[in-house]
Structures are given as C-alpha cells and as structure tokens.
Amino acid sequence: MKTYCRSVDPSDVKTIEPFLWEALSSKLNRKDYSAFASRYCDLDAREIRKRAHEGLGLYKEMEQALHRIAQDISLRIRNRDLDLQEVRYSVRTDGLSKKTRIIGIESVMQQLMEHVAVGCMKDLWDAKYEYHQYASLKGKGQLKGVKAIQKWTKAGKTKYFVKLDIRKCFQSLSRETAMKWLRRDIGKNKLMLWYVDSLLSMHGDGLIIGSLLSQFLCNYFMSYAYRYVMGLHKERRGKTVQLCSCALFYMDDILLCGTDRRNLLMAVRKLIRFMKASFSLDVKPDWHIRKHTDCGIDMMGYVVTARGRIRIRPRVFIRARRAFMRSAAGDDRMKIQRRVSAYYGFFKAAGIRQLRRVKEAEAEKGTVISIQAIQKKASILTAQEARRDLLCSA
C-alpha cells in the first residue's frame, strides 16, 4: 500500500520556516501574535502591530524571529515534548443558524505547530482530497461549489437530490480514529505520526472546532466517504449503473444527486452505514429525497433552481436587506459598511438580473442610484422565489 510524507522531517528548521511565515504574515496585526513574535525579535509588540497595519514589509525584521521560533519548535519535536498550554474553550452562537458551538482557543505556539503539521502533510492532502470538496480549502469557496451544482443541473444530473448533515462531526471524530487512518497513509514516517498524535492529545474528546488541523483532518475523512459513495454501483440488465450521479461535500454537509430515486436512496443508506462503521459518525435522521423541480437545492448560502439559476438563500436575503436599510438610513458604522459590502457579493454572485440592470443604468447615466432602489429591484425578483424556498425548507 502506498504511503505518503515518507521523506518529510517536521523537526527540520528549513522545512518549518516557510510554514511559520505563512501562518504569521497575515496575523501580526493581532495582539496575541504580535506579543508572541516580540519574544523572539528586537521589536516590541506595538511596533509589530503598527507596521502590520500600515502594510510595511516585516520579513527582514521577522527573519531572525522566524529562525528562532523554528529552532524552538524543532527542539521540542526532537525532545518528544511539545510543552503546550491547555486549550481554552468559548461558547458562541451562530448568527444565522442560531446553533451554539464550543470553540477551542489554542495558544499561538499550538496554532503555529498545527500550521507546520498541515504543511508537512501536504502530499497526503493533495493525494486524498477530491475535486468536489469545498470547505476550508484554498480556491474552493461557496461560489465555486454552487457553480458546480448549477453545471450539474443544466446537464440533467440533479433530478433528485438529498442533503445530509453529520451530527456533531468534529466532536465525534476521536483521536484514536484519526491515528488509525493516518497510520495507514503515513505509517512509515514515525516522527510525523508522533507529532500529529501529540497535537491531537491536546484536543481532548474529539477534534476542536476552530483548529486548522481539525479542518484538514475532517476533509481527509470526508474524502474517503466521497470516494465510497461515488464508487457505488449495481447491475441492471447486464449493465453497471452508478447509484449516485454527483456528490458535493462542504465539510460535514453532504449533497448527493441522482436521476433515479431508488438508486439514490440505496446510496444514502450505504453511505450512512459506511460512515458509522469507519468513523463512528452519525447522520441526522431528518434527511429527505426531494425532486429538484419541486424545491431548489439550498446549499452554501445560495439556492440553485431547477432551471439552473442561482438565487440567494431567503434568510441571507432578509439579513442583507436589513443591512442595506441601515446603511441607507445613515448608519455609517464600519461594521455596517463591511456587512453591506459582503452581502452585495451575494447579489453579484447570484446574478440577479434586476440588480445588474440597475448598475448598468447607473453606469450609462453617470448617476448614483440609491441602495433603496437596488434593494427594491432585487426584492421584486426574489420575493416570490424566497417564499417558495421557505415552504420547501419547512
């Protein structure tokens, strides 16, 4: 059996340094990261944050600090003692779904060590991750996943679909399960195995939500589920028939599509049994196979209709409307302006025709059309579809 990462040495200083700079360069404007970096260089934390905010290059000043941090991590790995602080936890409520999650807050040193571990296992991720996995991966965001669903819809592959959600995915993935599969794929690199196992020992029961290593490991496990469900076939009148036409995994949210209801039902049941036996993961029992012409595919903040059009999820549209109204009423707070900019991206990505016509008219006339006008024109098109999608999701 082929194994990966055989020649990677996580204790080598030259191997560690690029991963450390990748982790540090975008976070030096934070108080915890600047305070941590100041212990390894001649600059104080305030000066580091100031230069990071101003966009000044810090690589030359931080080169010495990077080398010292790399030496520190290398020494800890070679001594087989990571000496990390305990993880703190915070309870947070999601603004959209209202779900309560327990978020792990790791020390800066542990975050950097996890960046190193993830970078050292790049060969494994490249080999195992599938194309239609879209969460926490560079270049694989929500819009790209929705475009894939749109493409499948226009090709006639989404006559029936089903959405699956794993119950407490991160908490259910134990350290023992993770190491069992990692021994299978990187078993020849004993130092790498010890390093990852030591990092996972800080997670307690299950994987930590908010950890970089947890994200990559979850996608790693889901890649096996993806290959399993896409490899399911049956014999029908001397021909091999694929049970599932296409699948999309957005971390622990799964979308399966097919042209035959019975085949899709068979694939779902087999996938549920596979994930339970292999990873001890349970799928929430509230899944239903739906016909695409009756209800749009609601995934990743967007709704893809049976005609292949992309619409905004109803509850996202309502929150965007509120943000537009606050901004139009004169609320100039930075967080409101950032919210408006973010939600405008939803409208732009969804390709709402009325919004595009308003912007084209604005460009032709050289006038500025109010946010209320954009909001009104967009709502005319989406209100009817939003009501229908709300009924489908109820």
C-alpha positions in Angstrom: 0.0 0.0 0.0 1.3 3.4 -1.0 2.2 5.8 1.9 2.9 9.5 1.9 5.1 12.1 3.5 7.9 9.5 3.9 10.8 11.9 3.5 9.3 14.9 5.3 11.1 15.8 8.6 8.9 18.1 10.8 11.9 18.8 13.0 14.0 20.3 10.2 14.3 24.1 10.7 14.4 24.8 6.9 11.3 22.8 6.4 9.4 24.6 9.2 10.3 28.2 8.4 8.1 28.7 5.2 5.0 27.3 7.1 5.7 29.6 10.0 5.9 32.7 7.8 2.7 31.7 6.0 1.0 31.5 9.4 2.5 34.7 10.9 2.5 37.1 8.0 -1.3 37.7 7.9 -1.8 37.7 11.7 0.9 40.0 13.1 -1.7 42.8 13.5 -3.3 40.8 16.3 -2.3 41.4 19.9 -1.6 37.7 20.7 0.5 37.1 17.6 2.5 40.3 17.9 3.2 39.7 21.6 4.3 36.2 20.8 6.6 37.4 18.0 8.1 40.1 20.1 9.6 37.5 22.4 11.8 36.2 19.6 12.9 39.5 18.0 14.1 43.0 18.9 10.8 44.8 18.0 8.1 45.3 20.7 4.5 44.1 20.1 3.1 47.6 19.5 5.7 48.3 16.8 5.0 45.0 15.1 1.2 45.7 15.0 1.8 49.2 13.7 3.9 48.1 10.8 1.5 45.2 10.0 -1.5 47.7 10.0 0.4 50.1 7.7 1.3 47.2 5.3 5.0 47.6 5.7 7.2 44.6 4.9 8.2 42.8 8.0 10.0 39.8 6.6 13.5 41.2 7.1 12.7 42.2 10.7 11.0 38.9 11.4 13.6 36.7 9.7 15.5 36.3 12.9 12.3 35.7 14.9 11.2 33.1 12.4 14.5 31.2 12.7 14.3 31.3 16.5 10.7 30.1 16.6 11.6 27.3 14.1 14.5 26.3 16.3 12.3 26.2 19.3 9.7 24.0 17.6 12.4 21.8 16.2 13.9 21.3 19.6 10.6 20.4 21.2 9.9 17.8 18.5 13.3 16.2 18.8 12.9 16.0 22.6 9.5 14.5 22.1 7.9 17.1 24.4 5.8 19.9 22.8 5.1 21.6 26.2 1.9 23.4 25.1 -0.6 25.3 27.2 -4.1 23.9 27.8 -6.8 24.8 25.3 -9.4 27.3 26.5 -13.0 27.0 25.3 -15.6 29.6 24.4 -19.3 29.1 23.7 -20.5 31.0 20.7 -23.9 31.2 18.9 -24.1 31.3 15.1 -25.8 34.5 13.9 -27.7 32.8 11.0 -28.4 29.2 12.2 -28.6 30.1 15.9 -26.6 27.0 16.7 -24.4 27.0 19.8 -20.9 25.8 19.3 -18.0 25.2 21.7 -14.9 26.9 20.0 -11.4 25.9 21.1 -9.0 28.8 21.7 -5.4 27.5 21.3 -2.2 29.1 22.3 -0.2 30.8 19.5 2.5 28.2 19.7 0.0 25.4 19.2 -1.6 27.2 16.2 1.9 27.6 14.7 2.7 23.9 15.3 -0.6 22.9 13.6 0.4 25.0 10.6 3.6 23.2 10.5 1.9 19.8 10.7 -0.6 20.7 8.0 2.1 22.0 5.7 4.3 18.9 6.2 1.3 16.6 5.2 0.6 18.5 2.0 1.4 15.4 -0.1 -1.3 13.5 1.8 -3.9 16.2 1.3 -3.1 16.6 -2.4 -3.4 12.8 -2.9 -6.6 12.3 -0.9 -8.8 15.4 -1.3 -11.4 15.2 -4.1 -12.3 18.0 -6.5 -15.8 18.5 -5.2 -14.8 19.1 -1.6 -15.3 22.8 -0.9 -14.7 23.8 2.7 -11.6 25.4 4.2 -9.6 24.7 1.0 -7.9 27.5 -1.0 -9.8 28.3 -4.1 -12.7 26.1 -3.1 -15.3 28.5 -1.6 -19.1 28.7 -1.6 -19.5 30.2 -5.0 -17.4 27.6 -6.8 -19.4 24.8 -5.2 -22.7 26.5 -6.2 -21.4 26.9 -9.8 -20.7 23.1 -9.8 -24.3 22.4 -8.7 -25.5 24.8 -11.4 -23.5 22.9 -14.0 -24.9 19.5 -12.9 -28.4 21.0 -13.0 -28.0 22.1 -16.6 -26.6 18.7 -17.5 -29.7 17.0 -16.1 -27.9 15.2 -13.2 -29.9 16.6 -10.4 -33.4 15.3 -11.0 -33.4 14.0 -7.3 -31.2 15.3 -4.5 -30.7 14.8 -0.8 -28.9 16.8 1.8 -27.1 15.0 4.7 -25.8 16.6 7.9 -23.5 14.8 10.3 -24.4 15.1 13.9 -21.5 16.8 15.9 -18.9 15.9 13.3 -15.8 17.3 14.9 -16.7 16.0 18.4 -17.4 12.5 17.0 -14.0 12.2 15.3 -11.8 10.8 18.0 -8.0 10.8 18.3 -7.9 7.0 18.0 -9.9 7.1 14.8 -7.6 9.8 13.3 -4.4 7.9 14.2 -5.8 4.7 12.8 -6.3 6.2 9.4 -3.1 8.2 9.5 -1.0 5.1 10.3 -2.5 3.6 7.2 -1.4 6.5 5.0 1.8 8.0 6.6 2.8 5.0 8.7 6.5 5.0 7.6 7.1 8.4 9.0 7.2 7.6 12.7 8.2 11.1 13.8 5.3 12.7 11.8 2.9 10.3 13.4 4.1 11.1 16.9 4.0 14.8 16.2 0.3 14.7 15.0 -0.7 12.4 17.8 0.9 14.8 20.4 -1.1 17.7 18.9 -4.3 15.7 18.9 -3.7 14.8 22.5 -4.4 18.5 23.3 -7.9 18.3 21.8 -9.4 16.1 24.5 -12.6 14.3 23.3 -12.9 14.6 19.6 -11.5 17.4 17.4 -11.5 21.1 18.3 -13.8 23.4 16.3 -11.6 26.3 15.2 -8.4 24.3 14.8 -6.6 24.3 11.5 -5.5 20.6 11.9 -9.1 19.6 12.7 -10.4 21.2 9.4 -7.9 19.3 7.3 -8.4 16.0 9.1 -12.2 16.3 8.7 -11.8 16.9 5.0 -9.4 14.0 4.9 -12.0 11.7 6.4 -14.8 13.0 4.2 -12.6 12.3 1.1 -13.0 8.6 1.9 -16.7 9.0 2.2 -16.8 10.8 -1.2 -14.9 8.1 -3.0 -17.1 5.4 -1.4 -20.4 6.9 -2.4 -19.2 7.8 -5.9 -18.0 4.2 -6.4 -21.3 2.6 -5.6 -22.8 0.7 -8.5 -25.4 -2.0 -9.2 -26.0 -4.5 -12.0 -29.1 -3.8 -14.0 -30.0 -5.9 -17.1 -26.3 -6.7 -17.7 -25.2 -3.1 -17.3 -23.4 -1.3 -14.5 -25.4 1.6 -13.1 -24.0 4.2 -10.9 -26.2 4.8 -7.8 -25.2 8.5 -7.3 -24.7 10.8 -10.3 -22.7 13.5 -8.4 -21.8 14.5 -4.9 -20.6 17.6 -3.1 -19.1 17.8 0.3 -19.0 21.1 2.2 -17.1 19.9 5.4 -19.8 17.9 7.2 -22.7 19.0 4.9 -23.2 16.5 2.1 -25.2 16.8 -1.1 -26.0 13.8 -3.2 -27.7 14.0 -6.6 -29.1 11.3 -9.0 -31.5 10.6 -11.8 -33.3 7.7 -10.1 -34.9 7.9 -6.7 -34.4 4.3 -5.7 -30.8 4.3 -6.6 -30.2 7.5 -4.7 -32.0 6.0 -1.6 -29.8 2.9 -1.8 -26.6 5.1 -2.0 -27.7 7.2 1.0 -28.3 4.1 3.2 -25.0 2.6 2.3 -23.1 5.8 2.9 -24.7 6.2 6.3 -23.6 2.7 7.3 -20.1 3.3 5.9 -19.5 6.5 7.9 -20.8 4.8 11.1 -18.6 1.8 10.7 -15.5 3.6 9.6 -15.5 6.9 11.5 -18.3 6.5 14.2 -20.2 9.4 12.5 -24.0 9.6 12.7 -26.1 11.3 10.1 -29.1 13.3 11.4 -32.3 11.4 10.6 -34.2 14.4 9.1 -33.0 13.9 5.6 -35.5 13.5 2.7 -35.0 12.9 -1.0 -36.6 15.7 -3.0 -37.3 16.3 -6.6 -35.5 19.3 -8.0 -38.5 20.7 -9.8 -40.4 20.9 -6.5 -37.7 22.6 -4.5 -34.4 24.4 -5.2 -31.1 23.0 -3.9 -30.3 25.1 -0.8 -26.6 24.8 -0.2 -23.8 27.1 1.0 -25.9 30.3 1.2 -27.4 30.0 -2.2 -30.4 28.3 -3.8 -30.0 26.6 -7.3 -33.3 26.3 -9.1 -34.4 23.5 -11.4 -33.7 25.9 -14.4 -30.1 26.3 -13.2 -30.4 29.8 -11.8 -28.6 30.8 -8.7 -30.7 32.6 -6.0 -29.9 33.9 -2.5 -31.0 31.9 0.4 -34.1 33.5 1.9 -32.7 34.2 5.4 -29.5 35.6 3.9 -31.6 37.9 1.7 -33.6 39.2 4.7 -30.4 40.0 6.6 -28.9 41.7 3.6 -32.0 43.8 3.2 -31.7 44.9 6.8 -28.1 45.9 6.3 -28.9 47.9 3.2 -31.7 49.7 5.0 -29.5 50.6 7.9 -26.8 51.9 5.6 -29.3 53.9 3.5 -30.7 55.4 6.7 -27.3 57.0 7.5 -25.7 54.3 9.7 -22.0 54.9 8.9 -20.5 52.5 11.3 -17.7 50.5 9.8 -19.2 47.1 10.7 -22.4 48.0 8.8 -20.5 49.2 5.7 -18.5 46.0 5.8 -21.7 44.0 6.1 -23.2 45.8 3.1 -20.1 45.1 1.0 -20.2 41.4 2.0 -23.9 41.0 1.2 -23.5 42.8 -2.1 -21.2 40.0 -3.1 -24.1 37.6 -2.6 -26.3 39.6 -5.0 -23.4 39.9 -7.5 -22.6 36.2 -7.4 -26.3 35.2 -7.7 -26.5 37.1 -11.0 -29.8 38.8 -10.1 -30.9 40.4 -13.4 -32.7 43.4 -11.9 -29.7 44.4 -9.9 -27.4 44.1 -12.9 -29.8 46.3 -14.9 -29.8 49.0 -12.2 -26.0 49.0 -12.1 -25.8 49.2 -15.9 -28.2 52.2 -15.9 -26.2 53.8 -13.3 -23.0 53.5 -15.4 -24.7 54.8 -18.5 -26.3 57.9 -16.9 -23.3 58.6 -14.7 -25.6 58.9 -11.7 -25.6 57.2 -8.3 -28.7 55.1 -7.7 -29.6 54.7 -4.0 -29.3 51.5 -2.1 -33.1 51.5 -1.6 -33.5 51.3 -5.4 -31.2 48.4 -5.7 -32.9 46.7 -2.8 -36.3 47.3 -4.3 -35.4 46.0 -7.7 -33.7 42.9 -6.3 -36.6 42.1 -4.0 -39.1 42.2 -6.9 -37.3 39.3 -8.5 -36.5 37.2 -5.4 -39.6 37.6 -3.1 -41.7 35.0 -4.9 -38.9 32.5 -5.1 -37.9 33.2 -1.4 -41.4 32.3 -0.3 -41.4 29.1 -2.3 -38.0 28.1 -0.9 -39.1 28.8 2.6 -42.0 26.5 2.1 -39.7 23.8 0.8 -37.3 24.0 3.6 -40.0 24.0 6.3 
